């Protein structure tokens, strides 16, 4: 993977967009003290280099009724890992899946409206996946910090 070098202006633009991806190029330019065309070129360059993957909306899942956020740590037989990954990708309740080193080789983030939804997922889906040797489920009690850079 190619390492991308970012200058101070790139980092300022990224920081502003992370705070509010709806900021106009003109507003960003005014905040960082450069011209609007400079910001447009910076953003286009960051997008073309895949530093910026997409502009998105950050949801408050709790306000949408998702009261339970959980982490599911799994130990999967290495020979079954790709198959389990493929099956997990189809589960709507899982919003992120990480292939890990350490105590667990897969960890997933999951959201549910109620604890019963988590329980149903564990009993009816997770426990029946082939190749999972063990799993551990933890419920997130409080998010202390969430930041993507």
VMD Tcl script that draws the C-alpha trace (Angstrom):
set ca {
  {0.00 0.00 0.00}
  {1.33 3.38 -1.01}
  {1.87 5.88 1.79}
  {0.24 9.22 1.05}
  {1.93 12.35 2.32}
  {-0.43 15.02 3.55}
  {0.47 18.62 4.21}
  {-0.94 20.82 6.96}
  {-3.68 22.18 4.69}
  {-4.77 18.63 3.74}
  {-5.10 17.78 7.43}
  {-7.10 20.95 8.14}
  {-9.48 20.21 5.25}
  {-9.92 16.60 6.39}
  {-10.57 17.73 9.96}
  {-13.22 20.23 8.88}
  {-14.93 17.67 6.63}
  {-14.95 15.11 9.43}
  {-16.65 17.63 11.68}
  {-19.19 18.55 9.01}
  {-19.02 16.91 5.58}
  {-21.63 19.37 4.29}
  {-19.30 22.36 4.53}
  {-18.96 24.13 1.21}
  {-15.56 24.60 -0.39}
  {-16.02 28.35 0.09}
  {-16.62 27.95 3.82}
  {-13.60 25.65 4.19}
  {-11.46 28.09 2.19}
  {-12.51 30.96 4.45}
  {-11.80 28.93 7.62}
  {-8.28 27.91 6.52}
  {-7.37 31.13 4.72}
  {-6.94 29.99 1.12}
  {-8.93 30.35 -2.11}
  {-11.97 28.26 -2.96}
  {-10.31 26.77 -6.09}
  {-7.41 25.61 -3.90}
  {-9.83 23.77 -1.62}
  {-11.67 22.23 -4.57}
  {-8.34 20.93 -5.93}
  {-7.34 19.64 -2.48}
  {-10.60 17.73 -2.02}
  {-10.46 16.30 -5.56}
  {-6.85 15.18 -4.94}
  {-7.77 13.56 -1.60}
  {-10.68 11.75 -3.27}
  {-8.59 10.58 -6.24}
  {-5.94 9.19 -3.85}
  {-8.72 7.45 -1.86}
  {-7.80 9.34 1.33}
  {-11.40 10.50 1.36}
  {-13.57 7.49 0.54}
  {-16.98 9.06 0.74}
  {-18.98 11.80 2.35}
  {-21.49 10.38 4.75}
  {-23.95 11.07 7.53}
  {-23.26 10.16 11.15}
  {-26.42 8.77 12.68}
  {-27.49 8.73 16.30}
  {-28.53 5.08 16.35}
  {-29.99 5.37 19.83}
  {-32.50 7.95 18.56}
  {-33.41 5.51 15.80}
  {-34.30 2.88 18.38}
  {-31.05 0.89 18.49}
  {-30.49 0.67 22.24}
  {-28.00 -2.22 22.24}
  {-24.49 -1.90 20.77}
  {-22.38 -5.04 21.12}
  {-19.01 -6.45 20.18}
  {-18.85 -10.08 19.16}
  {-15.38 -11.63 19.44}
  {-14.99 -14.97 17.68}
  {-12.41 -17.70 17.38}
  {-12.85 -19.26 13.96}
  {-11.00 -22.26 12.56}
  {-8.52 -20.82 10.04}
  {-9.74 -23.22 7.34}
  {-13.29 -21.83 7.76}
  {-12.38 -18.16 8.14}
  {-13.30 -16.98 4.61}
  {-16.59 -18.88 4.72}
  {-17.53 -17.39 8.11}
  {-16.55 -13.90 6.94}
  {-18.78 -14.32 3.90}
  {-21.73 -15.47 6.02}
  {-21.26 -12.68 8.57}
  {-21.28 -10.03 5.82}
  {-24.90 -10.99 5.14}
  {-26.03 -10.24 8.71}
  {-27.77 -6.85 8.75}
  {-27.16 -6.36 12.47}
  {-23.38 -6.37 11.96}
  {-22.10 -2.97 10.91}
  {-18.36 -3.72 11.04}
  {-16.33 -6.90 10.90}
  {-12.61 -6.96 11.64}
  {-10.12 -9.75 10.90}
  {-7.83 -9.58 13.93}
  {-4.62 -10.82 15.41}
  {-4.58 -11.72 19.09}
  {-7.03 -13.65 21.23}
  {-9.86 -13.58 18.65}
  {-9.45 -13.74 14.88}
  {-12.78 -12.03 14.08}
  {-14.53 -9.22 15.91}
  {-17.79 -7.64 14.81}
  {-19.77 -4.60 15.88}
  {-23.51 -5.25 16.15}
  {-26.60 -3.13 16.84}
  {-30.01 -4.20 18.08}
  {-33.18 -2.45 19.15}
  {-33.55 -4.66 22.21}
  {-31.46 -7.18 24.15}
  {-33.83 -9.85 22.84}
  {-32.59 -9.13 19.31}
  {-29.02 -9.76 20.42}
  {-30.09 -12.93 22.19}
  {-31.94 -14.15 19.09}
  {-28.90 -13.40 16.88}
  {-26.61 -15.38 19.20}
  {-28.92 -18.39 19.52}
  {-30.33 -18.60 16.00}
  {-27.47 -17.32 13.85}
  {-24.06 -17.03 15.50}
  {-24.05 -20.32 17.41}
  {-24.99 -22.20 14.22}
  {-22.23 -20.82 11.97}
  {-19.79 -23.55 10.91}
  {-16.19 -23.04 11.95}
  {-16.80 -20.87 15.00}
  {-15.00 -22.57 17.86}
  {-15.88 -20.01 20.52}
  {-17.35 -16.55 20.83}
  {-17.66 -13.85 23.43}
  {-20.31 -11.12 23.36}
  {-19.89 -7.80 25.18}
  {-22.44 -5.02 25.37}
  {-21.13 -1.47 25.04}
  {-22.15 0.40 28.17}
  {-20.90 3.84 27.14}
  {-18.94 5.27 24.23}
  {-16.18 7.42 25.69}
  {-14.74 8.55 22.37}
  {-15.46 7.82 18.75}
  {-13.22 9.40 16.15}
  {-12.15 8.25 12.71}
  {-8.78 10.04 12.51}
}
mol new
graphics top color blue
foreach p $ca { graphics top sphere $p radius 0.5 }
foreach p [lrange $ca 0 end-1] q [lrange $ca 1 end] { graphics top cylinder $p $q radius 0.2 }
display resetview
